[in-house]
Amino acid sequence: MLFDTHVHLNAKQFADDREETIQRAIEAGVNYMVVVGFDRETIPLAIEIAEQYETIYAAVGWHPVDAIDMTDEDLQWIEDLSDHPKVVAIGEMGLDYHWDKSPKDIQKEVFRKQIRLAKKLNMPIIIHNREATEDIIEILKEEDASKVGGIMHCYNDSIDYVQTCLDMNFYISLGGPVTFKNAPLPKEVAKQVPLNRLLIETDAPFLAPHPNRGKRNEPAYVKLVAEKIAELREMEVKELSEVTTKNGLFLFGIN
């Protein structure tokens, strides 16, 4: 039993074989998925996919790279969509200092607005962080995001920040990079995160795990992530899969 807590089945990379991709995931033992929408194009498709499958859910939010494009109407739209029974989180949101499309001050403003919305709705949030850890932690603390908590998506930061995230009511989610041979940080995190606060994901179509690195990722490959983390923690894959699935169901409020 596996739960891919962050997948972009709504990405154009799956336009030609989405149904087949989902079936491969089911056959690989992926019982649950959350499809993450992050802009005007991907949000409706995330919900549409979730409506078609009983155990696929959606998250709706605005990606920091495109923060400059977000309007107040978009924020209201996200709020309206949050009422949908298959929408289980707000996100992905956060800060991304790698790309320079959206100025940092605009990213921060959009991030704060989405945290406030999630608190109003009492829904967990999904955090995207790229080269912006200190600012993200500062904003989460200032906005009292611990009231809703959520996920540090595809965590790839120092072990030093893990406890801070846990203290703010966030789960740590690991994806393909934990399997990379030249990636010691996520491996160390995988060994040290408390089991009851650990999640797994693919972020497909991005960040395919070894031995598929560099190719299109897909949700069936979350099994490879589970296997590597179980190996690192010296536990059975079945137990790791069951616990991380239970964690995801609890966080998202899925019965």
TIBA-821458 format. One record per atom (N, C-alpha, C): x negated, y, z negated; residue in one letter. Coordinates in pm, whole numbers, plus 50000, padded with zeros to 5 digits. Last residue first. Example, Ala and Ser with C-alpha at 12.3 -4.5 7.8 and 13.67 -1.06 7.14 Angstrom:
<rs>
487154977549292S
486334989449286S
487105000349213S
486814943149220A
487704955049220A
486804967049220A
</rs>
This chain:
<rs>
510705096249513N
511215084949434N
510925071849505N
508335121249508I
509015111649595I
509425099649511I
506835142449410G
508195140549362G
509005131149451G
504195145749471F
505175151149568F
506615149149523F
503015132849248L
502745146849277L
503825152949366L
504025106349273F
504325114449157F
504145129349186F
502955098049517L
504405098049498L
504795106949380L
500205100049458G
500825108349561G
502325109249546G
499885080549257N
499555094549230N
500245103849329N
500575057549400K
501395061649285K
501155076349252K
498405057349577T
499775058749627T
500695063449516T
496315053449401T
496365065949476T
497735068149539T
497005027549305V
496935038949214V
497035052149290V
496915011549536E
498145012649459E
498145024949369E
494245014349619S
495345018249708S
496635020549630S
492855003549401L
492625017549442L
493775022649527L
493834977149412E
494104985549295E
493945000349330E
492844969149664K
494294968449635K
494644977549518K
490094970549635V
490774979949726V
492264980449695V
488734968149308E
489414961849420E
490114972449505E
485654986049233M
486984980949201M
487614974849325M
483435003849239E
483294989749200E
484624984249150E
483445028249346R
483935027249207R
483875013049153R
482565023049602L
481805032149519L
482185030949371L
484645006149692E
483275001149684E
482435009849589E
486755024149688A
486815012249602A
485425006349584A
485865041749887I
485995046549749I
486045034849651I
485955024450110K
484685030450068K
484765035249923K
488695017950125E
487695007350107E
486375012950056E
489905042850169A
490195035250046A
489135024750019A
488855048250422V
488565057350311V
488785049950178V
490015027950568L
488565028450559L
488115037450444L
492705035250550K
492265022550489K
490755022250471K
492935056350711V
492885059250567V
492475046750490V
493305048650970Y
491935048550921Y
491825052450773Y
495925053051035A
495535039251003A
494145038750939A
495975080351113P
496325076550975P
495975062150938P
492965089051297E
494395086051291E
494715079951155E
490605108851486N
491025102151364N
492515098951373N
488705105451775R
489965110351719R
490315102051594R
485155104351687K
486325101051769K
487575107051707K
483355110651495G
483215117351624G
484345114351720G
483405078951343R
483025093051334R
482785098851473R
484095053051304N
484775060251413N
484415075151417N
483315036851093P
482415038151209P
483035045551328P
483575067850921H
482665057850978H
483415044550986H
486625086650980P
485625079950897P
484715070950978P
487225117751144A
487365103151144A
486265096651061A
487915145951142L
487095139451039L
487285124351031L
491285149851277F
489935154551247F
489225144951149F
493995146351332P
493015139351416P
491555142951388P
493715135350991A
493755132051135A
494505142851211A
493305136650727D
493225149350799D
493205146950950D
493485113750561T
492655113250682T
492365127050739T
493245106250205E
493845112450323E
492965109850444E
493935100349856I
493195097749979I
493955103450097I
493425112249517L
494265109549634L
493355106649753L
493225111449163L
492585109149292L
493615106149401L
493915111048903R
493965124148970R
493345123349109R
493515086848787N
494895091648791N
495045105448855N
490755083848787L
491545076348884L
492965081548896L
488725112748773P
489605103448703P
490565096748802P
485815113648974V
487175118848954V
487995108548877V
483425099449023Q
483625106148894Q
485035111448870Q
483215088149272K
482885079749156K
483315086049024K
483825109049441A
484675097049442A
484435088349320A
481655126049398V
482985130049352V
483885117849340V
479695111449529E
479555113949385E
480905117849325E
480755112549788K
480545099649723K
480435101249573K
480675139749850P
481975133249830P
481855119449766P
477675142249847L
478585149449757L
479935142549740L
476295127750048P
476245123149909P
477285129749818P
476425120350352A
477305128950272A
477325124250127A
475425104450559N
474635116050516N
475455125650430N
477315085150615K
476055080850555K
475255092550499K
480725089650532F
479585093650613F
478275090150540F
482885084850372T
482285073150438T
481025076650517T
483765109050292V
483265100250186V
482585087850245V
484845121050524P
483455123950485P
482905115050374P
487665112050535G
486595105850611G
485185108750565G
488705122850208G
488975117550341G
487725111550403G
490265129049893L
489075126149972L
489465119550103L
491555151849662S
491835143049774S
490575141549860S
492365157349334I
491245157649427I
491525147349536I
494975177649197Y
494425164649232Y
493285166749332Y
495255203248948F
495095198949087F
494525184849095F
495415217348710N
496535208648749N
496485204448896N
493205230248629M
494245238648688M
495395230248746M
491545209948555D
492105218148448D
493225227148499D
490725201248808L
491575192648726L
492265200748617L
489065222948878C
490275219848957C
491255211248877C
487095220348684T
487865232848694T
489165230448769T
486055195448751Q
486785196948624Q
487615209748623Q
484835201449004V
485935191848992V
486735194048864V
482635217149029Y
483925223949034Y
485105214449008Y
480465199949025D
480575209848918D
481945216548914D
480335185649253I
480975179049140I
481235189049028I
480905207549532S
480075202449425S
480915195549318S
483155196549795D
482385206449721D
481605199549610D
485185186449945N
483805184249992N
482865194149924N
488395173549968Y
487405179849879Y
485995176149924Y
490855173650117C
489555169950176C
488405176250097C
492555196449910H
492565188050030H
491165186150086H
493555196249611M
492355201449676M
492085192149794M
496995199449547I
495905191249601I
494755199949651I
498755209549255G
498745205249394G
497515197249427G
500415233849042G
499355224549077G
499405220649223G
502255250148916V
502755240549015V
501695230149051V
500765262848723K
502175260148693K
502795250448793K
498325268948826S
498425256548750S
499875253048716S
498305294048932A
498765283149019A
498895269948945A
497965320648846D
498505310348755D
499085298648834D
496635338848990E
498045336849027E
498715325848942E
494085336848882E
494815349548870E
496295347848898E
493425310248959K
493535313948817K
494365326648799K
493435312449236L
494305302549171L
494505305849024L
491425331949267I
492805334949304I
493785325149238I
489135317649177E
489525330349115E
490995333549143E
489085296349355I
489295293849213I
489745306449142I
488575310649594I
489785302449580I
490085300049432I
486085322249545D
487245330849565D
488555323149548D
484485298849524E
484585308449413E
485815317149425E
484815286049785T
485225279949658T
485435290049546T
484505288750059A
485185299449985A
485555295249843A
483975270250262E
482955280150227E
483525291650146E
487175262950289R
485955261650366R
485055273350335R
489995247350181N
488845255050135N
487665252450227N
493385244550139H
492325243650239H
491195252850193H
495645229249921I
494585239249937I
493585235350044I
499005227549877I
497895220449938I
496845230749978I
501145228049587I
500485234549700I
499305226249748I
504445218349468P
502975217649469P
502405224049595P
507105240549373M
506595230149461M
505075230149458M
508895260749276N
508415249849190N
507985237849275N
509525283449410L
510205271249452L
509895259249364L
507805301349286K
509245304349290K
510055291849320K
505405288749347K
505835289849208K
507325292849199K
505375292449625A
505405278849570A
505855278849424A
505185320449634L
506365313749688L
506485299649629L
502665324149525R
503835329649456R
505125323149505R
501145311649722I
501135306349586I
502365311249510I
501685328849936Q
502155315049942Q
502125308249805Q
500485352549853K
501915352349882K
502465338049882K
497775344749838R
498505348549716R
500025347949739R
497265340350113F
497105329650015F
497915332549890F
497595365950215V
498495355250260V
498445343450164V
495425378550082E
496795383250064E
497805372450101E
493215364450180K
493515364250037K
494965368450010K
493315370750453Q
493425356850408Q
493845356250261Q
492855398150435I
494145393450484I
494365378850443I
490215398350344D
491255404550261D
492655400150305D
488815385150552K
488945378950420K
490065385150337K
490375384650878P
489545391050776P
489825385150637P
490495357851101S
491275365551004S
490345371450897S
488355347551255K
489555352851320K
490335362051227K
485945335651182D
486145349751150D
487375355751218D
485245305151000W
485675312251120W
486025326551085W
484475301550734H
483625296550843H
483935303850973H
486145307550533Y
485145317750567Y
484195313050676Y
489285303250448D
488325297050539D
487365307850587D
491595295750189L
490625305050248L
489665297350335L
495055286450182G
493755287850118G
492905298450184G
497315259550272M
496985273650251M
495595274450189M
499315237050456E
498145240150380E
497875255150379E
501985243250210G
500595242950253G
500465236550390G
504075230249973I
503795242450048I
502305242350082I
505895198949986A
504825207649938A
504735220050026A
507945183950096V
507525180649960V
506415189649905V
510735180150295V
509615189150267V
509225187750121V
513025165450321K
511765158550350K
510535167550330K
515175182650267P
514895171450175P
513595164150201P
514555217550289H
514755205050361H
514375193250271H
513815240150161D
515035233550113D
515265219950179D
511765250950303S
511415243350182S
512615235950123S
512765267150498L
512505253250533L
512205244650411L
512805291750361D
514065285550404D
513865270650433D
510045296150330E
510915294650213E
512225287750250E
509315298850597I
508765287850518I
509625285450394I
510755322550650W
511045310250726W
510545298050649W
509395340450491Q
510805337550463Q
511235324550530Q
506975340250629L
507015335950489L
508445332350448L
507785350850875D
507245337250868D
507305331850725D
508475376550797E
509515367650849E
509065353150846E
506035387050738D
506965384950627D
508105375750670D
503645368650943T
504505380050912T
505375376950790T
500395359051044M
501565356350961M
502325369250929M
498025363651174D
499235362351256D
500505361051174D
496035362550989I
496295375551051I
497575375351134I
495775335550927A
496465344450833A
496865357750897A
494565314851056D
495585322451130D
496345332251042D
492935304250863V
492305309050986V
493265318051064V
494745295050665P
494025307750647P
493365313150773P
497995283550765H
496555281250760H
495795294450749H
500885280850579W
500195288750681W
498685287750661W
503325253950551G
502525265050501G
501795271950614G
504875224550451V
504975236450537V
504195247950473V
504855189350482A
504455201150406A
504475212950501A
506915159850495A
506305171650556A
505875181750450A
506815123450522Y
507295136050466Y
506515147650529Y
507845090850589I
506985101950630I
507625114950582I
509615070650539T
508525072650443T
507475082650492T
511525071450748E
511955072050609E
510825075650513E
511315092051029Y
510755080550956Y
511035081950807Y
512375115151134Q
512505102851214Q
512055090351139Q
511745136350974E
513155132450985E
513335118951053E
509045139451023A
509475134250893A
510935129650897A
509125151051278I
508535137651261I
509025131351131I
510315175651208E
510955166751306E
510435152451292E
508405186751041I
509715183150987I
510425173351080I
506345190451227A
506105182551105A
507425177751047A
507525207551407L
507235194051450L
506955184951331L
507675231851266P
508905224851306P
508655210351345P
504765235951227I
505705234151116I
506995227151160I
503365240851464T
503235227751400T
504235225451287T
504005267051549E
504165255651639E
504225242451565E
503455284651344R
504795284651403R
505055272451490R
501455264451113D
501725276451192D
503095274951259D
501185240750974F
500355252050930F
500525264651016F
502275209750832G
502455220450929G
501745232950881G
501355177050775V
501165190850730V
501315200550847V
502925148450672V
502505155750791V
502485170650755V
502175123250461V
502655137050460V
502055144150581V
503155088950439M
502325099450499M
502985112950474M
503125054850325Y
503585068750315Y
502595078150384Y
501975030350390N
503405030850359N
503955045050362N
499795015250576V
500045029050533V
501545030750515V
499074990750679G
499484991450539G
499705005350487G
498654988450942A
497454988750859A
497784989850710A
501184991651043E
500584978151049E
499324977150962E
501395019151012I
502275010150936I
501694996150930I
499485027351201A
499325030651059A
500165021250972A
500595018451436R
499295013051395R
499065015651246R
502895034751440Q
503045020251426Q
501725013651384Q
501715059651481I
502465057051358I
502605042051335I
500695055751738T
499795058951627T
500465055951493T
503005052151887E
502055041151875E
501095043251757E
504095078251860E
504825066451812E
503885054551791E
502085094251986R
502425095951845R
503105083551787R
500795097252234D
500945083852174D
501285084452025D
500685123252327D
500945112452424D
501195098852360D
500135139952111A
501335142452193A
501695130652281A
498015140651944F
498885128951935F
500115130152025F
496775164651985Q
495985152552013Q
496835139852007Q
498405184151886K
498515181052029K
497755168452066K
499775174351567A
498735180451650A
498875175851795A
501445161151400N
502045171851480N
501015178951569N
499955146051239L
500595139051351L
501285148851446L
497855153051043H
498455162251141H
498955154351262H
497945145050696V
497735140950835V
498445150650927V
497555136450381H
497335148250465H
496985143750606H
497875113150241T
498535125050187T
498325137550272T
498605082350308D
497805092750373D
498465106050338D
498705056350102F
499395069050119F
498405078850180F
499225020550105L
498375032250122L
499215044750145L
499154988150000M
500005000050000M
499115012450000M
</rs>
